[in-house]
Amino acid sequence: MVNPGAEGRLPFKYRVVDGGAMKVVDMRVRPPLPSLMRSVLFQSKDGVEQTRHTDYPRPESAKAGSISLLLQEMDDAEVQHAVIMGRHSMEPFGVIPNDEIAQFIATYPDRFVAWAGLDLSKSPEDWIREIRRCSTLACFKGISVEPSISLDPTIRLANDRRLYPIYEECLRLNIPVNITLSGVLQRITRQPYENSSPLQVYQVALDFPKLDIHVAHAAYPWVMEMIGIAFTCTNVWLSPDLYMVKQMPGGAEYAKAANNYFQARTVFGSNYPSKPFPQMINGYREWGWRPGVMEGVLGGNARRLMRMD
């Protein structure tokens, strides 16, 4: 356990230091909102079992379910903006309502932004109405879907043609789409493992070449498949969050791809509450980036993706 120093800040070796010039944008943060406190992310004492590691202890704010501690930890790690993804997914992940997120962000408009989650069990007309409604609210910067664990048991892949009205509307409004994919999500929800493959993203990227597609968890552990799709489809963004650190098998391949080919399309995510901000940020810093690349990965790319610059 790392204890804060006399002024409540983390010891120097755990702090993110760059002379104060750069602020981090964290694309994968789940604050202790009421809906999230009921999910597996907070109900489990130490977080999702498969991703635990002693180098990345559970944050004190997550243990306490404290917003004030979360903000202090963000300040200590120089995290300027934390991104909350809306969710309408199978248990034990559940639903993070867009209205709950919007109400929360209204209290902290300078620290949090969000992507609106869509309930895929509803009708296309409902999806379009929700996209249009949320796009008028300043706190929402994109739309998020999780087909592989959706509430509609007949929709399990992002390239399901029934979802194309979502992509068409996002393209019309010039807002990005998030597709969340990982083997861990499949295991926890007891869904077919193959539905976590990023191969489904390929057809969507081809059919909507001007649509920015952000893949949360970067479809881990389908590392090379994800890299291959981002390599061939320049509208696909690599978002590996907790999977791009040296302790994670395959993490070096994500970093190599980001450093050489996806400098402008790779973004950082801590995966809070499972992981702490400073250790995750420093874990990304350790890769030995080419000049200027790290600044984009840790903040600039995310701001550009969300049309914040």
Secondary structure, DSSP 8 states (H G I E B T S, - for coil): -----TTS---GGGS--STT---EEES-B----HHHHTSHHHHSTTS-GGG--TTS---HHHHHT-HHHHHHHHHHTTEEEEEEE-EEB-TTT-EE-HHHHHHHHHHSTTTEEEEEE--TTS-HHHHHHHHHHHHTSTTEEEEEE-GGGBSSTT---TT-GGGHHHHHHHHHHT--EEEEEEHHHHHHHT--GGGG-THHHHHHHHH-TTS-EEEEEEEET-HHHHHHHHHH-TTEEEE-GGGSSTTSTTHHHHHHHHHHT-TTSB-----BTTS-HHHHHHHHHTT---TTHHHIIIIIHHHHHTT--
